[in-house]
Amino acid sequence: MIPVSDPPHVSAGSDTAVDEHRLEELIIEAQTALPFELVGLANRCAAALGLDAALIYLIDLQQRLLVPLDEALEPLPVDRSPAGWAYRRVSPQVAADNGGVIVWMPLVDGAERLGVLAVRTAALNGARMRRSRMLAHLFAMLITSKRTYSDWLASLARTSTMGLPAEMLRAFLPPHTVGSSRCVSTAVLEPAYDVAGDAFEHSVIKNVLHTMILDSMGHDLTAGLTTSVAMAAARNARRAGGALAGIVGSVDQALAHWLPDHFCTGVLCRLDAETGVLHWVNCGHPPPLLIRAERVLHGALDSPPQPPIGLVGQLAPAARQVHETTLEPGDRVLLYTDGVVEARDTEGAEFGLDQFTDFIIRSSAAGQRPAEVLRLLIHALLDHQRNQLRDDATILLFEWHPHDR
């Protein structure tokens, strides 16, 4: 377990009331605290809540390790630790430790898993569990607000050197998971440190979920630049209130203007989370897959071929064709790049579409959350190819559950 020492002047296991004045001071201090100061701040907040100590662990880029903000401590494995259990299940885990207990609380911002908070206390009761949960909510918000400008937090999440194309592309990526009470979208992307042409996007505007997956030609800095321009153009059009066909048209024009010799394939979706109406545009990309009642409805989201994004002139249509269907509660839609199903092992056997979809269905049926399903899937894909992907592999999964409010 983690060697967390008791802060001074705190009675271990004290059931004293919350020091509200001290807690207010600490919350005000947190607004200007530098990210590395969160280590001490967590302990002081724990003391104000009558707890012994608290320690923050953040997830690494590939979701294999939980990395402590205290750099003197060692990371913990996600797949073989109580901390990892709390992260995987998004649920508290309690473990005995030196005559007391450690409560491993998931750190979650909205639907995004950030890591875990280790809260140490001499004994556990309902009040201390609530205070531990309160502390986890507070530090999840603090980490989210501070990681947008902190190279230190970004560095902690890395276990390898990142290539320049990946650095540029990742600056454009949204959180891995976004969502609301009605829908959730989650995505993964590998190789984490050398990705160049793949990207994903998801955004919620009121009750509408927008998702996108892109795959640019090539695997170099120009491929990353092509994808970055495409993402920026899509966001610009979307934030200006553009309809789906207009958003794709804006990306077409942006690439034709700035990178006239480059293009990308992609799928853009728009889900009305109130009604379940799904619109999508497929631009030369593998078709989305619809999973309903633990089976794939083959061909449900197929559509006539359209040229890739960025090909203007004779190949570009006057307006992109938008397709429509209505989802049923619990439906999941799967977007992916061809690097997923075409990944080959040392004997040349492809990972394949059947194995890909079967893995998702079995993991979901076992009760795994969407983000955990994709974490396990991308690791299975890496294992299949012995961590040497020949092409970028990106997966995005979104689901509609209107009754979970």
C-alpha positions in Angstrom: 0.0 0.0 0.0 1.0 3.6 -0.3 3.3 5.1 2.5 1.2 8.1 3.4 2.3 9.9 6.5 -0.1 11.7 8.9 -0.1 15.4 8.6 0.8 17.3 11.8 -1.8 18.2 14.5 -4.4 15.8 13.2 -5.7 13.1 15.4 -5.8 9.9 13.4 -9.3 8.6 13.2 -10.8 11.8 14.7 -14.6 12.1 14.5 -14.5 15.9 14.9 -16.7 18.1 12.9 -15.6 19.5 9.6 -13.4 22.6 10.0 -15.5 24.7 7.5 -13.4 27.9 8.0 -10.2 26.0 7.2 -11.8 24.2 4.3 -13.0 27.5 2.8 -9.4 28.9 3.1 -8.0 25.8 1.3 -10.6 26.0 -1.5 -9.6 29.7 -2.0 -5.9 28.6 -2.0 -6.7 25.9 -4.5 -7.7 28.5 -7.1 -4.2 29.8 -7.5 -2.2 26.7 -6.4 0.3 25.3 -9.0 -0.3 21.7 -10.1 2.7 20.4 -8.1 1.3 22.0 -4.9 -1.8 19.8 -5.1 0.2 17.1 -3.3 0.3 19.1 0.0 -3.1 20.7 -0.6 -4.8 17.3 -0.7 -3.4 16.4 2.7 -4.5 19.7 4.2 -8.0 19.4 2.8 -8.2 15.8 4.1 -7.2 17.1 7.6 -9.9 19.8 7.4 -12.4 17.0 6.7 -11.3 14.9 9.7 -9.4 12.4 7.5 -5.7 11.5 7.9 -4.2 12.0 4.5 -4.9 12.0 0.8 -2.8 11.2 -2.3 -3.6 11.8 -6.0 -2.8 9.3 -8.7 -3.4 10.1 -12.4 -3.8 7.7 -15.2 -1.0 7.4 -17.8 -1.6 8.0 -21.5 -2.1 4.3 -22.3 -4.2 3.6 -19.2 -1.9 1.0 -17.8 -0.5 2.8 -14.8 -1.8 5.1 -12.1 1.0 7.7 -11.5 1.3 9.5 -8.1 1.7 13.2 -8.1 4.2 12.6 -5.3 7.2 11.8 -7.5 8.9 9.9 -4.7 6.3 7.1 -5.0 6.0 4.3 -7.6 3.1 4.0 -10.1 0.5 1.3 -9.5 -0.7 -1.1 -12.1 -4.3 -0.6 -13.3 -4.9 -4.3 -13.8 -3.4 -5.6 -10.5 -4.1 -3.2 -7.6 -7.0 -2.0 -5.5 -6.4 1.5 -6.9 -6.8 0.0 -10.4 -10.0 -1.7 -9.4 -11.5 1.6 -8.3 -10.4 3.2 -11.6 -11.7 0.4 -13.8 -15.1 0.1 -12.1 -15.5 3.8 -11.2 -16.4 2.7 -7.7 -14.7 3.1 -4.3 -12.4 0.3 -3.1 -11.4 -0.1 0.6 -8.2 -1.8 1.6 -6.6 -2.4 5.1 -3.4 -0.5 5.7 -1.2 -0.5 8.8 -4.0 -0.6 11.3 -6.2 1.7 9.3 -7.8 1.8 5.9 -7.3 3.4 2.6 -10.3 4.3 0.5 -9.5 4.4 -3.2 -11.9 6.9 -4.7 -12.2 7.3 -8.5 -11.3 10.8 -9.8 -13.9 11.5 -12.5 -14.7 14.7 -14.4 -18.1 14.3 -15.9 -17.7 11.0 -17.7 -13.9 11.2 -18.0 -11.8 9.0 -15.7 -8.7 11.0 -14.5 -7.3 8.6 -11.9 -7.9 7.8 -8.2 -7.6 9.5 -4.9 -6.2 7.5 -2.0 -7.7 8.6 1.3 -6.2 7.3 4.5 -8.2 7.1 7.8 -7.9 5.1 11.0 -11.5 3.8 10.6 -14.3 4.1 8.2 -17.9 5.1 8.7 -20.6 6.7 6.5 -19.5 10.3 7.3 -15.9 9.6 6.3 -16.9 7.8 3.2 -19.0 10.9 2.2 -16.1 13.2 3.0 -13.7 11.0 0.9 -16.1 11.2 -2.0 -16.4 15.0 -1.6 -12.6 15.3 -1.6 -12.4 13.2 -4.8 -15.0 15.5 -6.5 -13.1 18.6 -5.5 -9.7 17.4 -6.8 -11.1 16.0 -10.0 -12.3 19.5 -10.8 -9.0 21.0 -9.7 -7.0 18.6 -11.9 -9.3 19.3 -14.9 -8.9 23.0 -14.6 -5.1 22.9 -14.1 -4.0 20.3 -16.6 -5.0 22.5 -19.5 -1.9 24.6 -18.9 0.4 22.3 -17.0 3.3 20.6 -18.8 4.1 18.9 -15.5 0.9 17.0 -15.4 1.2 16.1 -19.1 4.7 14.8 -18.5 3.6 12.7 -15.5 1.1 10.9 -17.7 3.8 9.8 -20.2 6.0 6.8 -20.0 7.8 7.3 -23.3 9.1 10.1 -25.6 6.3 11.5 -27.8 6.9 12.1 -31.5 6.3 15.6 -32.9 3.3 14.5 -35.1 1.6 13.0 -32.1 2.4 16.1 -29.9 0.7 18.3 -32.5 -2.3 16.1 -33.0 -2.9 15.4 -29.3 -3.1 19.2 -28.7 -6.4 19.1 -30.7 -7.9 16.0 -29.1 -10.8 16.3 -26.7 -11.1 14.2 -23.5 -11.3 10.5 -24.0 -14.8 10.4 -22.7 -17.6 12.9 -22.7 -21.3 12.6 -22.0 -24.5 13.4 -20.2 -27.2 11.5 -18.4 -28.6 10.4 -21.8 -25.5 9.6 -23.9 -21.8 8.8 -23.5 -19.0 8.9 -26.1 -15.6 7.4 -25.5 -12.5 6.9 -27.6 -9.0 5.4 -27.6 -6.1 6.0 -30.0 -2.8 4.1 -30.6 0.1 4.2 -31.0 -0.1 6.7 -28.1 3.3 8.3 -28.7 3.6 8.0 -32.5 0.2 8.5 -33.9 0.1 10.8 -36.9 -3.0 10.7 -39.1 -5.8 9.4 -37.0 -8.0 11.5 -34.7 -11.4 11.5 -32.9 -13.8 14.2 -31.8 -16.8 14.3 -29.6 -18.7 17.3 -28.2 -22.1 17.9 -26.5 -24.2 20.9 -27.5 -27.2 21.1 -25.3 -28.9 17.7 -26.0 -27.0 16.9 -29.2 -23.9 14.8 -29.3 -21.5 15.4 -32.2 -18.9 12.7 -33.0 -16.2 12.4 -35.6 -13.4 10.0 -36.6 -10.7 10.9 -39.1 -7.9 9.0 -40.9 -5.5 11.1 -43.0 -3.3 9.7 -45.8 0.3 9.0 -44.7 1.9 8.7 -41.4 4.1 11.8 -40.9 3.9 15.4 -39.8 1.9 16.3 -42.8 -0.7 13.7 -42.0 -1.0 15.1 -38.5 -1.3 18.6 -40.0 -4.1 17.4 -42.4 -6.1 15.9 -39.5 -5.5 19.0 -37.3 -6.8 21.3 -40.0 -9.8 19.1 -40.6 -10.6 19.1 -36.8 -10.3 22.8 -36.6 -12.5 23.4 -39.6 -15.2 21.1 -38.3 -15.2 22.8 -34.9 -15.3 26.2 -36.5 -18.3 25.3 -38.6 -20.0 23.5 -35.7 -19.6 26.3 -33.3 -21.0 28.7 -35.9 -24.2 26.6 -35.9 -23.5 24.7 -39.2 -25.6 21.7 -40.1 -23.9 18.3 -40.7 -23.5 18.6 -44.4 -22.2 22.2 -44.1 -19.6 21.1 -41.5 -18.2 18.5 -43.9 -18.3 21.1 -46.7 -16.3 23.5 -44.5 -13.6 20.8 -43.9 -13.5 20.1 -47.7 -12.9 23.7 -48.4 -10.3 24.2 -45.6 -8.2 21.2 -46.8 -8.5 22.3 -50.4 -7.3 25.8 -49.5 -4.6 25.1 -47.1 -3.4 21.6 -48.0 -4.6 21.0 -51.6 -2.7 17.8 -52.1 -4.0 16.0 -49.0 -7.2 14.4 -47.9 -8.6 12.2 -45.2 -11.4 9.7 -44.8 -13.9 10.2 -42.0 -17.3 9.7 -40.4 -19.3 12.5 -38.8 -22.3 11.9 -36.7 -25.0 13.9 -34.9 -27.2 12.3 -32.3 -30.2 14.0 -30.8 -30.1 12.6 -27.3 -33.8 13.6 -26.7 -35.2 11.6 -29.6 -32.5 9.1 -30.6 -32.4 10.4 -34.2 -29.0 9.9 -35.6 -27.6 11.6 -38.7 -24.3 10.7 -40.2 -22.1 11.4 -43.2 -19.5 8.8 -44.4 -16.6 10.2 -46.5 -14.7 7.2 -47.9 -14.4 5.5 -44.4 -15.3 2.1 -43.0 -19.0 2.3 -42.2 -20.2 2.7 -38.6 -21.4 -0.4 -36.8 -24.7 -0.5 -34.8 -24.8 -2.8 -31.8 -28.2 -3.6 -30.4 -29.2 -6.1 -27.8 -25.6 -7.5 -27.7 -25.3 -8.2 -31.5 -24.1 -6.3 -34.5 -26.8 -5.2 -37.0 -24.7 -5.7 -40.1 -25.3 -3.1 -42.8 -27.6 -1.0 -40.6 -25.4 2.1 -41.0 -24.0 1.4 -44.4 -24.4 4.1 -47.0 -23.5 4.8 -50.7 -19.8 5.7 -51.0 -18.8 9.4 -51.0 -15.3 10.7 -51.7 -12.8 11.4 -48.9 -12.7 14.9 -47.3 -10.6 17.4 -49.1 -11.1 16.2 -52.6 -12.6 19.1 -54.4 -13.3 19.6 -58.1 -15.0 16.9 -60.1 -14.8 14.3 -57.3 -16.4 16.5 -54.7 -20.2 16.5 -54.5 -22.1 19.8 -54.5 -23.5 18.8 -51.1 -22.6 15.8 -48.9 -25.4 13.2 -48.5 -26.6 13.0 -44.9 -28.2 9.7 -43.7 -30.7 9.3 -40.9 -31.9 6.5 -38.6 -33.5 6.4 -35.1 -31.7 4.5 -32.4 -33.3 2.4 -29.7 -32.5 2.9 -26.0 -29.3 1.1 -25.2 -28.0 1.2 -28.8 -24.2 1.7 -29.3 -22.6 3.0 -32.4 -19.0 2.1 -33.2 -16.6 4.1 -35.4 -13.1 2.9 -36.1 -10.2 3.3 -38.5 -8.9 0.5 -40.7 -5.8 0.1 -38.6 -8.0 -1.6 -36.0 -9.3 -4.6 -38.0 -6.2 -4.8 -40.2 -3.7 -5.2 -37.4 -1.8 -8.4 -37.9 0.1 -10.7 -35.5 3.6 -12.2 -36.3 2.0 -14.9 -38.4 0.0 -12.5 -40.5 -3.4 -13.1 -39.0 -5.6 -10.1 -38.9 -7.4 -8.9 -35.7 -10.5 -8.8 -37.9 -13.9 -7.2 -37.7 -15.5 -10.3 -36.1 -13.0 -10.4 -33.2 -13.2 -6.7 -32.8 -17.0 -6.6 -32.4 -17.2 -9.8 -30.4 -14.7 -8.3 -27.9 -16.9 -5.3 -27.4 -20.1 -7.3 -27.1 -18.6 -9.7 -24.5 -17.0 -7.0 -22.4 -20.2 -4.9 -22.4 -22.3 -8.0 -21.5 -19.9 -8.6 -18.5 -20.9 -5.2 -17.1 -17.9 -3.1 -18.3 -18.5 0.6 -18.8 -17.8 1.9 -22.4 -14.5 3.6 -21.5 -13.3 0.4 -19.9 -14.4 -1.7 -22.8 -12.3 0.3 -25.2 -9.3 0.4 -22.8 -9.3 -3.4 -22.7 -9.9 -3.6 -26.4 -7.0 -1.4 -27.4 -4.7 -3.4 -25.1 -5.9 -6.6 -26.7 -5.1 -5.1 -30.1 -1.6 -4.1 -29.0 -1.0 -7.5 -27.6 -2.2 -9.0 -30.9 0.5 -7.1 -32.7 3.1 -7.2 -29.9 2.9 -3.4 -29.3 4.1 -2.7 -32.9 1.1 -1.3 -34.7 1.8 -0.9 -38.4 -0.9 1.8 -38.7 -2.8 4.1 -36.4 -5.7 2.5 -34.7 -8.6 4.7 -33.4 -11.9 3.5 -31.9 -14.9 5.6 -30.8 -18.0 4.2 -29.2 -21.1 6.1 -28.2 -24.3 4.9 -26.7 -27.8 6.3 -26.1 -29.6 5.6 -22.9 -32.4 8.1 -22.5 -33.9 6.5 -19.5 -30.8 6.8 -17.3 -31.6 10.1 -15.8 
